[in-house]
Amino acid sequence: MELKFARTDIDQKPKKAEIDKIEAQLEKEDSVIYYFDRENSHKDLLELQDYFEAKGKSFYMSEVKFGLADNEYMYQVHIIN
């Protein structure tokens, strides 16, 4: 599973997300919110959900549209301890 964070600039390539760093931040904070790029497959995000729910975390995912075109969206993921 290779996930990519949402782009901060249209011309940039999305940065890769590492599960270890996400888990480390989740240990420091009670909840975290991440935005993932549209290039991620829905299947990979569901695998991420299964991974954190197996560890007893609550996981909420939604699609966020930021424009009128069909490809102008990103995924919002909220993970709660």
C-alpha positions in Angstrom: 0.0 0.0 0.0 1.6 3.2 -1.2 -0.3 6.4 -0.2 0.2 10.0 -1.2 -0.6 13.1 0.7 -2.7 15.8 -1.1 -0.7 18.3 -3.2 -0.1 21.7 -1.8 0.5 23.1 -5.3 -1.0 22.0 -8.6 2.4 21.6 -10.3 4.0 19.5 -7.5 4.0 15.8 -7.3 2.2 14.5 -4.1 4.5 13.4 -1.2 4.4 9.8 -0.1 2.8 9.0 3.2 4.5 6.6 5.7 2.3 4.6 8.1 5.0 4.7 10.8 5.0 8.5 10.9 1.2 8.5 11.0 1.2 6.1 13.9 3.9 8.1 15.7 1.8 11.3 15.4 -1.3 9.5 16.6 0.5 8.4 19.7 1.3 12.0 20.5 -2.2 13.4 19.8 -5.6 12.0 20.4 -6.8 12.5 16.9 -5.2 13.4 13.5 -6.6 14.6 10.2 -4.8 13.9 6.9 -5.6 14.8 3.4 -4.7 12.3 0.7 -4.3 12.9 -3.0 -6.9 11.8 -5.6 -4.2 9.5 -7.2 -4.7 7.1 -4.3 -6.9 4.1 -5.0 -10.0 3.8 -2.9 -8.9 0.2 -2.2 -5.6 1.4 -0.6 -7.5 3.8 1.6 -9.8 1.0 2.7 -6.8 -1.1 3.6 -5.5 1.9 5.7 -8.9 1.9 7.4 -8.7 -1.8 8.1 -5.2 -1.4 9.5 -6.1 1.3 12.0 -9.5 -0.3 13.0 -7.6 -3.5 13.8 -5.5 -1.5 16.2 -8.7 -0.3 17.9 -8.8 3.2 16.4 -11.8 5.0 15.0 -11.4 5.9 11.3 -13.5 8.3 9.2 -13.0 9.0 5.6 -14.7 11.3 3.2 -14.2 12.8 -0.3 -13.7 16.6 -0.3 -14.4 18.5 -3.6 -12.5 21.8 -4.0 -13.6 22.7 -7.5 -16.2 22.0 -10.1 -14.3 19.6 -12.3 -14.7 15.8 -11.7 -11.0 15.4 -10.8 -10.8 18.2 -8.3 -11.2 16.3 -5.1 -9.1 14.8 -2.3 -9.7 12.3 0.6 -10.0 13.5 4.2 -9.1 10.9 6.8 -9.7 11.4 10.5 -8.2 8.9 12.9 -9.1 9.0 16.6 -7.5 7.1 19.4 
